[in-house]
Amino acid sequence: MDPQVFRQVIGNFASGVTVITTREQDTNYGLTASAVTSLTLEPPMLLVCINKNTGTQAVISRTRTFGVNILGQEQAHLAYQFAKPQSDKFQGVDVSYGGLGVPLLTDALARIECRVAADVEAGTHKVFLAEVDSADTSTGAPLTYFRGTFGRFEMVQDEAVYQQIRDHVLSRSLAIADALDPTKLSSQFNAAISSVYYALTKLTAEGLVFRDLVKGYVITPIDVKTSDDTFDARCAIELGAADLAVGHLSEDELAEFRKRMEATLPLISGNRFVDFERYVAANTAFHEYLVGLAKSSALLDAYRRLSIEGIMWRIIWRTIPVFDQANEELTADHRGIVEAYEKGDKELARREIVNHNEHSKLTCRKAIEVAGGLV
């Protein structure tokens, strides 16, 4: 499993944010942690994972006591403060000391004192299984950590609903110029109406939806220019990814890249899609891996926001079986890109990516023309 891909995947798991604190010889230690979870109720226990290369971990291993401070939604500044490798993380922070002598953040949403019952090393981290000695809480909403960003719990909900509605808009299930009823969307996705309006506003800014004075929110049809612009954006991302990755990959990474390329080969034959649904899935896996090889979360996030998979569904699926043409150069391009990566030839990889982009645009352009210019 590629660590960067795993990072991207697990980033979709929203978690709370805590500051782990401890004390030794009149010195306070602390760090920000999201890998914290309840373990059992009888007895009350927590599981906490902390990087082995931190002073906080070392002190907890020796003293066997620590505090868990659950942060509220207005305390992102404390999450950043305790995440930085600075000497006095407690500067300007109001603390009290619990029965075990560990510092507790006075203004935290909740505070828990723990005694270590057992610990185990796991990769770069030490996992502490701890019994809860005392706990208290106050009113408020929690700070969340989602896709590398601290925010409100509602923000996580808003983003999740936005992605659901975006996929819905790009799916093959809606007709051109279909109106989007916010109330029906709220019921369909079991979402707050405010989250639905957040999604529709964001989709309007992206040009995927427009506001009609009579119908309300309406799906924007995809034309040749929109399709070309989207694929050109993907090409720009992949060129940047190639600059970062070519010549710097392991044998295992190259082998996985080849495996994903080979999965696309049998799905176009005789200049026809053999199985369009499987091709879209295999093609998406290939391109996501290409971008992921750059080990840049920013590039991978930008690629995913393009929703190439959804756009291909909307453009081509609607025209099948009237249009099922697929130049075999598409999969030949995949092979060429992988071979350039294997050779460590950055310029060749760039040329292959650009060629593939032109072939992809041409395929979708023909499908749009068959559909009458809009899908």
C-alpha positions in Angstrom: 0.0 0.0 0.0 1.4 3.3 -1.1 1.7 5.6 2.1 0.6 8.7 0.2 -2.4 7.0 -1.2 -3.3 5.7 2.2 -2.9 9.3 3.6 -5.4 10.5 1.0 -7.9 7.7 1.7 -7.8 8.0 5.5 -8.1 11.8 5.2 -11.7 11.2 4.4 -12.2 9.9 8.0 -13.3 13.0 10.0 -12.0 12.9 13.6 -11.9 15.1 16.7 -8.9 17.0 17.8 -7.1 16.8 21.1 -4.1 18.1 22.9 -2.2 15.4 24.8 -0.5 16.7 27.9 1.9 15.4 30.6 4.4 16.6 33.1 7.8 15.6 34.4 10.2 17.4 36.8 8.2 20.6 36.8 8.1 20.8 33.0 5.0 20.5 30.9 4.8 18.6 27.6 2.1 18.5 25.0 1.2 17.8 21.4 -1.8 17.8 19.1 -3.3 14.4 18.3 -6.3 13.1 16.4 -5.5 9.4 16.8 -7.5 9.1 20.0 -10.6 6.9 20.6 -12.6 5.3 23.4 -11.7 1.7 24.0 -14.0 0.3 26.7 -16.6 1.5 29.1 -16.0 -1.1 31.8 -13.5 -0.1 32.9 -13.4 3.3 31.1 -10.3 3.2 28.8 -8.8 5.3 25.9 -6.5 4.3 23.1 -4.0 7.1 22.1 -1.3 6.9 19.4 1.7 9.2 19.6 4.8 9.5 17.4 7.8 7.8 19.1 10.1 10.7 18.1 8.4 13.2 20.5 9.3 14.3 24.0 5.7 14.0 25.0 5.7 10.3 24.1 9.0 9.7 26.0 7.6 11.4 29.2 4.4 9.4 29.1 6.4 6.2 28.7 8.2 7.1 31.9 5.5 8.7 34.1 2.7 6.5 32.8 0.2 9.4 33.2 -1.2 12.0 30.7 -4.2 14.2 30.0 -6.4 14.3 26.9 -7.9 17.8 26.2 -10.7 17.7 23.6 -10.7 21.0 21.7 -13.7 23.1 20.9 -14.5 24.4 17.4 -13.0 27.8 18.2 -9.7 26.4 19.3 -7.9 25.6 16.1 -5.2 28.1 17.2 -4.4 25.7 20.0 -4.2 22.7 17.7 -1.7 24.6 15.5 0.2 25.8 18.6 0.7 22.4 20.1 1.5 20.8 16.7 4.5 23.0 16.1 7.9 21.9 17.4 8.5 24.8 19.7 10.0 25.0 23.2 7.2 26.5 25.1 3.9 25.3 23.7 2.0 26.4 26.8 2.8 30.1 26.5 -0.4 32.1 26.9 -2.5 28.9 27.7 -4.5 28.7 30.9 -3.9 25.4 32.6 -4.8 23.7 35.8 -3.4 20.5 37.3 -5.5 17.4 37.9 -5.3 14.7 40.5 -2.5 12.9 38.7 -0.5 16.1 38.4 -0.8 16.5 34.6 -1.6 19.9 33.1 -5.1 20.3 31.7 -6.3 23.0 29.4 -8.8 25.1 31.3 -10.8 26.2 28.3 -10.9 22.8 26.5 -14.3 21.3 25.6 -13.5 18.3 27.7 -10.6 17.1 29.9 -9.6 13.5 30.7 -6.8 12.2 33.1 -5.4 8.8 32.3 -3.0 6.2 33.6 -1.2 3.9 31.1 -2.3 0.3 31.5 -0.3 -1.0 28.6 1.6 0.2 25.5 2.9 -1.3 22.3 5.1 0.0 19.4 3.5 0.1 16.0 5.6 1.5 13.1 6.5 5.1 13.8 4.1 5.4 16.8 3.6 4.1 20.3 0.0 3.0 21.2 -1.0 3.7 24.8 -4.0 1.8 26.3 -5.0 3.9 29.3 -7.5 3.7 32.1 -9.4 6.9 32.8 -8.9 8.4 36.2 -11.2 11.4 35.9 -13.0 13.3 33.3 -15.1 16.5 32.9 -16.7 18.4 30.1 -18.3 21.8 29.2 -20.8 22.9 26.6 -19.9 23.6 23.0 -19.2 22.0 19.7 -16.0 20.0 18.8 -13.1 21.0 16.5 -12.8 18.5 13.7 -9.9 17.4 11.5 -10.8 16.5 7.9 -8.6 16.1 4.8 -5.7 17.9 6.6 -7.8 20.9 7.8 -9.2 21.9 11.2 -12.7 23.2 11.2 -16.3 23.0 12.5 -18.2 19.8 12.6 -20.8 21.5 10.4 -18.1 22.3 7.8 -17.3 18.6 7.5 -21.0 17.9 6.9 -21.2 20.7 4.3 -18.2 19.3 2.4 -19.6 15.8 2.4 -23.0 16.9 1.1 -21.3 19.1 -1.5 -19.4 16.1 -2.8 -22.5 13.9 -2.9 -24.5 16.5 -4.8 -21.6 17.2 -7.2 -21.4 13.5 -8.0 -25.2 13.5 -8.5 -25.0 16.4 -10.9 -22.2 14.7 -12.9 -23.9 11.3 -13.0 -25.8 9.9 -15.9 -29.1 10.0 -14.0 -30.0 13.6 -14.7 -31.2 15.2 -18.0 -29.8 18.4 -19.5 -31.2 21.5 -17.8 -32.8 19.5 -15.0 -33.8 21.7 -12.1 -32.4 20.8 -8.6 -35.0 21.1 -5.9 -33.1 21.9 -2.6 -35.9 20.4 -0.5 -35.8 17.1 -2.4 -32.0 17.0 -2.3 -32.2 17.5 1.5 -34.5 14.5 1.8 -32.5 12.4 -0.8 -29.2 12.9 0.9 -30.5 13.2 4.5 -28.8 16.5 4.8 -29.5 19.9 6.4 -31.1 22.4 4.0 -28.2 24.8 4.8 -25.7 22.1 3.7 -27.6 21.7 0.4 -27.6 25.5 -0.3 -23.9 25.5 0.5 -23.3 22.8 -2.1 -25.5 24.5 -4.7 -23.7 27.8 -4.2 -20.3 26.2 -4.6 -21.5 24.3 -7.7 -22.7 27.5 -9.2 -19.3 29.1 -8.6 -17.7 26.1 -10.4 -20.1 26.5 -13.4 -21.7 23.1 -13.0 -25.0 24.6 -11.9 -26.6 28.0 -12.9 -29.4 30.0 -11.3 -32.5 30.3 -13.5 -35.0 33.0 -12.4 -37.9 30.6 -13.1 -36.6 27.1 -12.4 -34.1 27.9 -9.7 -30.9 25.9 -9.7 -30.4 24.1 -13.0 -27.7 21.7 -14.2 -25.3 23.4 -16.6 -25.0 21.4 -19.8 -21.5 20.2 -20.8 -20.3 21.5 -24.2 -17.0 20.9 -26.1 -15.3 23.9 -24.4 -16.2 22.7 -20.9 -14.9 19.2 -21.7 -11.7 20.5 -23.3 -11.0 22.8 -20.4 -11.5 20.0 -17.9 -9.1 17.7 -19.7 -6.6 20.5 -20.1 -6.7 21.0 -16.4 -6.1 17.3 -15.8 -3.1 17.5 -18.2 -1.6 20.4 -16.3 -1.9 18.5 -13.0 -0.4 15.4 -14.5 2.6 17.3 -16.1 3.3 18.8 -12.7 3.1 15.3 -11.1 5.5 13.9 -13.7 8.0 16.6 -13.0 8.0 15.6 -9.3 7.8 11.8 -9.7 9.8 10.6 -12.8 13.1 9.2 -11.8 12.3 9.0 -8.2 10.1 5.9 -7.9 10.7 2.5 -6.4 10.4 -0.7 -8.3 7.2 -1.5 -6.4 5.6 1.8 -7.3 6.5 1.3 -11.0 5.2 -2.3 -10.9 1.8 -1.0 -9.5 1.7 1.7 -12.1 2.2 -0.9 -14.9 -0.5 -3.1 -13.3 -3.0 -0.3 -13.4 -2.1 0.5 -17.0 -2.5 -3.2 -18.1 -6.0 -3.2 -16.5 -7.1 -0.7 -19.1 -5.7 -2.4 -22.2 -8.4 -5.1 -22.9 -11.3 -2.6 -22.4 -10.9 -0.9 -25.8 -10.8 -3.2 -28.8 -11.5 -2.5 -32.5 -11.8 1.2 -31.6 -14.8 0.4 -29.4 -15.4 0.3 -25.7 -15.6 -3.3 -24.7 -17.1 -2.4 -21.3 -17.4 1.4 -20.8 -18.2 1.1 -17.1 -15.1 -1.0 -16.4 -13.0 1.3 -18.6 -14.0 4.4 -16.6 -13.1 2.7 -13.3 -9.8 1.4 -14.6 -8.9 4.7 -16.3 -9.7 6.6 -13.1 -7.5 4.2 -11.0 -4.7 4.7 -13.5 -4.8 8.5 -13.6 -5.3 8.8 -9.8 -2.2 6.7 -9.3 -0.2 8.7 -11.8 -1.0 11.9 -9.8 -0.5 10.2 -6.5 3.0 9.2 -7.4 4.0 12.8 -7.0 3.3 12.4 -3.3 1.6 15.8 -3.2 -1.8 15.9 -1.5 -2.5 19.3 -3.1 -2.1 17.9 -6.6 -4.2 14.8 -5.8 -7.0 16.9 -4.3 -7.0 19.2 -7.3 -7.3 16.2 -9.6 -10.1 14.7 -7.7 -12.1 18.0 -7.7 -12.1 17.8 -11.5 -14.4 14.7 -11.3 -13.1 13.4 -14.6 -14.9 10.1 -14.0 -18.3 11.8 -13.6 -17.7 14.0 -16.6 -16.9 11.0 -18.8 -20.1 9.3 -17.6 -22.1 12.3 -18.5 -20.5 12.9 -21.9 -20.2 9.3 -23.2 -22.7 7.1 -21.4 -25.6 9.3 -22.6 -24.5 8.7 -26.2 -24.1 4.9 -26.0 -25.0 2.9 -28.1 -25.3 5.7 -30.7 -21.6 6.5 -30.0 -19.3 3.9 -28.6 -16.1 4.9 -30.4 -12.9 4.8 -28.5 -9.6 5.2 -30.3 -7.2 2.4 -29.2 -4.6 5.2 -28.9 -6.1 5.9 -25.4 -4.8 2.7 -23.9 -1.6 2.8 -26.1 -1.0 6.2 -24.5 -1.3 4.6 -21.0 1.4 2.1 -22.0 3.6 4.9 -23.4 3.3 6.9 -20.2 4.3 4.0 -18.0 7.2 3.1 -20.2 8.5 6.6 -20.0 8.3 6.5 -16.2 10.1 3.2 -16.2 12.9 4.7 -18.3 13.1 7.7 -16.0 12.6 9.9 -19.1 10.8 13.0 -17.9 10.5 14.7 -21.3 9.1 11.6 -22.9 6.6 11.2 -20.1 5.5 14.8 -20.6 5.0 14.2 -24.4 3.0 11.0 -23.8 0.8 12.8 -21.2 0.1 15.7 -23.7 -0.6 13.2 -26.5 -3.0 11.3 -24.3 -4.8 14.5 -23.4 -5.4 15.3 -27.0 -6.8 11.8 -27.7 -9.1 12.0 -24.6 -10.4 15.4 -25.7 -11.1 14.1 -29.2 -13.1 11.1 -27.9 -15.3 13.3 -25.7 -15.6 15.9 -28.4 -17.0 13.4 -30.9 -19.5 12.1 -28.3 -20.7 15.7 -27.6 -21.1 16.3 -31.3 -23.2 13.1 -31.7 -25.4 14.3 -28.8 -26.1 17.6 -30.6 -23.4 19.8 -28.9 -24.6 19.5 -25.3 -24.8 16.7 -22.7 
